[in-house]
Amino acid sequence: MARTRRAPETRTAPVDGGLAELRADPDRERAWTLLVDSAPQSHVDLADPAYLGFSYQRRLGHVVDLVAPAGRPLQVVHLGGGALTLARYTAHTRPRSTQTVIELDTALTELVRRELPWDRGWRIKVRGGDARDGLAKLPDASADLVIADAFAGARTPAHLATLEFLHEVRRVLRPDGHYAVNLTDGGPLTFARGQSATVRAAFPEAVLAAEPAVLRGKRFGNLMLWAAAQPLPLAAFGRLLATDPHQSRITHGPDLAAFTAGAPAVTDATATASPEPPDHAFD
């Protein structure tokens, strides 16, 4: 018997960053996609917090799965909240985790709180404000994982893409902590190469994951950098990526050094925001 598709439904509201839209997922009864000014930001299934609908979310979810033994609670800092997809995932898969979400767009947070409420029993605290300013207020060595997924519109702000910013991330991380960042780029991948160089300057170990077409510069899309002070579980990461609907390729070691193509680490004095997506990038 054919599955009944959900009727189209869109809810809109002005937020600080533009016009927010919540679009019903036609294939999942209680799932929604959040867009801001037509750029997809998050996908949330209220009935299944473990479901990660976007490829970049799945990559970040694999990091959450691998930074500690299964089920162990984590202390996580999320820079950029959106619809809190990764915070929900962490709370569901690692009960009793303590999470801080720093989201600049307080109107967006209120929309999500109203339309896509999360479990009140989850230890998720959402703070309004700039991600870097909020990070500076956190105690030393207080987090197991920092996830950066902060965008102004569809661009990563320049001040969240620098070596000085990453020094602040390392201050907040415990010695065995992990950092993961979602970024977007295309074409010659100048921004991604600069971010790879910057992360490698701040952390001894790093890996880049993206779809092959994005890594070849054939398509604008998401890339994820994962870094730590100790060796990363690359074999396990590769196995998890192989289970995803869309193929991802990982680049590390000498290959990641070659990918940076001699790009210098980005500083506060040299930083620029990530590039504007091309027209129809999200069609």
C-alpha positions in Angstrom: 0.0 0.0 0.0 1.4 3.4 -1.0 2.4 5.7 1.9 0.3 8.8 2.3 2.4 11.9 1.9 1.9 14.8 4.4 0.0 17.8 3.1 2.1 20.9 2.3 2.3 23.3 5.2 4.4 26.4 5.7 4.6 28.6 8.8 6.4 32.0 8.5 7.5 34.6 11.0 9.9 37.5 10.9 13.1 37.0 13.0 16.1 39.1 13.6 18.0 37.5 10.7 15.1 37.8 8.1 12.1 35.8 7.3 11.9 32.3 9.0 9.9 29.5 7.4 9.0 26.2 8.8 8.1 23.7 6.1 6.4 20.5 6.8 8.4 17.4 5.7 6.0 15.5 3.4 7.5 12.2 4.3 7.7 12.5 8.1 4.5 13.3 10.2 6.1 15.6 12.8 9.2 16.8 10.9 10.0 20.3 9.8 12.7 22.2 7.9 13.7 25.6 9.1 14.8 28.1 6.5 15.8 31.8 7.1 15.5 34.0 4.0 15.2 30.8 1.9 18.4 29.2 3.2 17.9 25.9 4.9 19.1 26.0 8.5 17.9 22.9 10.3 15.7 19.8 10.0 13.9 18.5 13.1 11.7 15.5 13.6 9.8 16.1 16.8 8.8 12.4 17.0 12.4 11.1 16.5 15.2 13.4 17.9 17.8 10.8 16.7 16.8 11.4 13.0 19.2 13.7 11.2 17.8 14.7 7.8 20.6 16.9 6.5 24.0 15.4 5.4 25.9 18.0 7.4 23.8 17.2 10.5 24.6 13.5 10.1 28.4 14.3 10.0 28.1 16.3 13.2 26.0 13.6 14.8 28.7 11.1 14.1 31.1 13.3 16.0 28.7 13.3 18.9 28.6 9.5 18.7 32.4 9.1 18.7 33.8 11.6 21.2 33.0 9.3 24.1 31.8 5.8 24.8 28.1 5.3 23.8 25.6 6.7 26.2 28.1 8.7 28.4 26.8 12.2 29.2 28.7 15.1 27.6 29.1 18.7 28.3 28.5 20.4 24.9 28.6 24.0 23.7 26.7 24.8 20.5 27.7 28.0 18.8 24.6 28.7 16.7 21.3 27.1 17.6 18.9 27.1 14.7 16.2 24.6 15.6 18.5 22.9 18.1 18.7 19.7 16.0 22.1 18.6 17.3 21.3 19.5 20.9 18.1 17.4 20.7 20.1 14.5 19.2 22.7 14.7 21.9 20.1 14.8 24.7 18.3 11.8 23.2 21.4 9.7 22.5 23.3 10.7 25.6 20.8 11.3 28.4 21.9 13.6 31.3 24.2 15.6 28.9 24.5 19.3 29.9 24.4 21.6 26.9 24.7 25.3 26.3 23.4 26.8 23.1 24.5 30.3 22.1 22.2 31.8 19.5 22.4 35.4 18.3 18.9 35.5 16.9 16.7 35.6 20.0 13.5 35.9 17.9 14.4 32.7 16.1 14.9 31.0 19.4 11.5 32.1 20.6 9.9 30.8 17.3 11.6 27.4 17.7 10.6 27.3 21.4 7.0 28.0 20.5 6.6 25.9 17.3 9.2 23.1 17.8 9.4 22.7 21.6 12.0 20.4 23.1 11.7 18.2 26.1 11.8 20.2 29.3 13.7 17.4 31.0 16.7 17.9 28.7 19.5 19.9 30.2 19.6 22.4 27.4 20.2 26.1 28.2 19.9 28.6 25.4 21.7 31.9 25.7 21.1 34.9 23.4 24.0 36.7 22.1 27.1 36.6 19.8 28.8 33.2 19.7 32.3 34.5 20.4 31.2 36.8 23.2 29.2 34.0 24.8 32.1 31.6 24.5 34.4 34.1 26.3 32.0 33.9 29.3 32.4 30.1 29.7 34.8 28.6 32.3 38.1 27.1 31.3 38.2 23.4 30.6 34.4 23.1 30.9 33.3 21.3 27.7 33.8 17.9 26.1 32.7 19.2 22.7 32.3 22.5 21.0 30.2 22.5 17.8 30.2 25.6 15.6 27.3 25.9 13.2 26.7 29.7 13.3 25.7 31.6 10.2 24.6 35.2 9.5 22.2 34.5 6.7 24.0 31.8 4.7 27.5 32.9 5.6 29.9 32.1 8.5 30.8 35.4 10.2 34.5 36.4 9.9 35.1 36.7 13.6 34.1 33.0 14.0 36.7 31.9 11.5 40.0 33.0 13.1 42.9 31.6 15.0 42.1 33.8 18.0 38.6 32.4 18.0 40.0 28.9 18.1 42.3 29.7 20.9 39.2 30.7 22.9 37.6 27.3 21.9 40.6 25.5 23.2 40.5 27.4 26.4 36.9 26.2 27.0 37.6 22.6 26.0 38.9 20.0 28.4 42.4 18.6 27.4 40.7 15.7 25.7 37.9 17.8 24.2 36.8 18.0 20.6 35.8 20.8 18.2 33.6 20.4 15.1 32.6 23.1 12.7 30.1 23.2 9.8 31.0 25.5 7.0 30.0 26.2 3.4 32.1 26.9 0.3 32.4 26.1 -3.4 34.5 26.7 -6.5 38.2 27.0 -5.5 37.3 26.4 -1.9 39.4 29.3 -0.7 37.4 29.7 2.5 37.6 26.0 3.3 41.3 25.8 2.7 41.9 28.8 5.0 39.7 27.2 7.6 41.6 23.9 7.3 44.9 25.8 7.8 43.5 27.7 10.8 42.1 24.5 12.5 45.4 22.7 11.9 47.3 25.6 13.4 45.2 25.4 16.6 44.8 21.6 17.0 47.4 18.8 16.5 44.7 16.5 14.9 42.1 17.4 12.3 40.0 15.7 9.6 37.8 17.2 6.8 34.6 15.5 5.6 32.4 16.5 2.6 30.7 15.1 -0.4 33.2 14.4 -3.2 31.6 16.9 -5.6 32.0 19.7 -3.0 35.7 18.7 -2.3 36.4 18.8 -6.1 34.9 22.3 -6.2 32.1 21.1 -8.6 29.3 22.1 -6.3 28.7 24.6 -3.5 27.9 22.8 -0.2 28.8 21.9 3.3 32.1 20.8 4.7 32.9 19.7 8.3 36.2 20.0 10.1 36.7 17.9 13.3 39.7 18.5 15.5 41.2 17.5 18.8 44.5 17.4 20.7 44.6 13.6 20.4 44.2 11.1 17.5 40.7 11.0 16.1 38.8 7.7 15.6 39.1 7.9 11.8 38.3 4.3 11.1 35.0 4.4 13.1 34.2 7.8 11.5 34.6 6.3 8.1 32.4 3.4 8.9 29.6 5.7 10.1 29.9 8.0 7.1 29.5 4.9 4.9 26.0 4.4 6.4 24.8 7.8 5.3 22.4 8.2 2.3 24.9 10.6 0.6 28.6 9.7 0.1 31.2 11.6 2.1 35.0 11.6 1.7 37.4 12.2 4.6 40.7 14.0 4.2 43.4 14.0 6.9 47.1 13.9 7.5 49.2 14.7 4.4 46.1 14.8 2.2 44.6 17.5 4.4 47.9 19.4 4.4 47.9 19.2 0.6 44.2 20.4 0.5 45.2 23.6 2.3 47.5 24.3 -0.6 49.8 26.5 1.5 46.9 28.7 2.7 47.9 30.7 5.9 46.0 30.5 9.1 43.3 33.1 9.3 43.6 35.8 12.0 41.3 38.6 13.3 43.2 41.0 11.0 42.8 38.9 7.8 39.4 37.2 8.3 36.5 37.4 5.9 33.1 35.8 6.0 32.4 32.7 4.0 31.3 33.3 0.5 27.7 34.0 -0.5 26.0 30.9 -1.9 25.4 31.1 -5.7 21.9 31.5 -6.9 19.8 28.4 -6.7 22.3 26.7 -4.4 19.5 25.4 -2.1 16.9 24.6 -4.8 
